[in-house]
Amino acid sequence: MLNGGNLIYFQGDFIVYETTKYNKILISRILQWIISFSLLLLAVILIVFLMKETFTLALLLFRSANPAQTYLLLEGIVNYFLYFEFIALIIKYFNSLYHFPLQYFVYIGITAIIRLIIVEHKDPFSVLIYTISILFMVLALYLANAKRLVE
């Protein structure tokens, strides 16, 4: 049976609904618009947080330098790079025709683990585990790019 260009039929105990190519394209475009709008909204939020982090870093930089504020400054700088990398990832998404390159996720993961090492460096064993995970991420990044180097 045809229903507005869509095919509906019975197959055993199931009703099968096959949509037309136009409907599939329409659904994918609607979902693409939702994703794009959400990412633009996320980018605006991240830019606001980036400006807030810039202001916080400027305040920390010009205050008296004690060790606690130095760690706060270092943590703030790494947070700054995390915001920056997420914004760059969103820009790359739109520049590469709605595709997230794998390497940017690995960069963000490496930066996040470095931040974790800076903030939580009390246990040497956990720092070793974090460092090994960074090594694995760098190796994965190398292997992902090695395929392109051969071509």
N, C-alpha and C positions, 0 to 999 in steps of 0.2 A: 504494500500500500504506500502511496506517495502522499506526503503531508508537507506542502509548501516547499517542494524540492528535496525534502528529507525522506529517507527510506525507512519504513518501520515494518518489521516482519517478525514472525515467531520462529525460534530455532529451539526445538525441544520444549522445555518448560520456561524458556527465557524470551523476553521481548528484546529484540535487537533494534537499536536506533542508530542509523548511519546518517551523519550530517554531510552536507555538501561542502565542497572546498571553500566556497564563499563564507559559510558559517565558521569554519575552522580558522580562516584568516581573520574574520571579525573578532572572534574570541581571543585569538593570540594578540591582536592589536590592542584590544581593550586591556588585557592583562599587562601588555608592554607599557601602556600609558599609566596604569596604576603603579607599576614598578618604577617607572621614570619619575613620576610625581613624588613617590615616597623617597626616592634617592635625592631628589632636589630638596625636599623638606629636611632630610637628614643632613645634607650639605650645609644648609642654612644654619641648622642647630649646631653643627660642628664648627662653623665659622664663628658663631657667637661664643662658643666655649674656647676657641682658639684666641679670640680677642681677650677674653677673661684671663686666660692663662698668660698671655703677653703682659697684661697689667700686673698680675701676681708676680711674675718673674721680675719685672722692673722694680716692684716694691722690695722683693727679697734681695735683689742685687745691691740696692743702695742702703740696706740696713746693716747693722753691725755684723761682722763675720764671725759667728761662732759655729762649731761643728754641726749642731742641729740644723741651723739655717742653711749650711752648705749642702747637707743631704736633701733638704727641702728644695733647694735650688736645682740640684742635680735631678731629682725626681720630676720637678716641674719641666725641666728641659726635655727629658725623655717623653713626658706626657705631651709636650708641645709637638714633638716629632710624630707621636702616634696620631694626634689630630691631623697634622699635616699629611701624613701618609693615607689616612682614610679619605681626606678630601681629594688627594691626588688619585686615589683608587676610583672615586666617583667620577672624576674628570676623565680618567682613562676609560671608564665604562662607556661614556658617551662618545669619546673619540674613536673607540674601536668598535663602533656599531653594536652597542648593547652586549658587550662581552667582557667578563672579568678575567684578566690575565692571571694565571697561577702565581707568577713570580711576585706580584704585589702582595698577595696574601702571605707568602713566605717572608717578605720583607717586614710586614706588620707583625708576624709571629716572632721574628727575631728581635725586633724592637721591643715587643711586649715582654719577652723573656729577659732581655737586658734590663728593662725597667724593674722586673721582679728581682733580679740579682742585686740591683742597686738598693732596692727597698728592703728586701728580706735576705740579708746575707749573714745571718747569725749561725746557721747550721752549715758546716763545710760540705757535708754529704749532699744536701739539697742543691748547693751551688754547683757541685760536680755534676749532678743529674741535669740541672738547667744548662750547663755548659755542653754536655753531651747532646742534649736536645738541639741546641744551637748548631752543633756540628752536623747533626743529621739534616737539619733544615738547609744548611749551606750545601751539603752534598746533594740533597734533592733539587735545589736550585741549579746546581752545576749540571746534574743529569737532565733536567728539563731544558736547559740551554744547550747542552752538548749535542742534542739531536739537530738543532738549528745550525750548529757550527759545522757539522758534517755536510750538510746540504750546501 
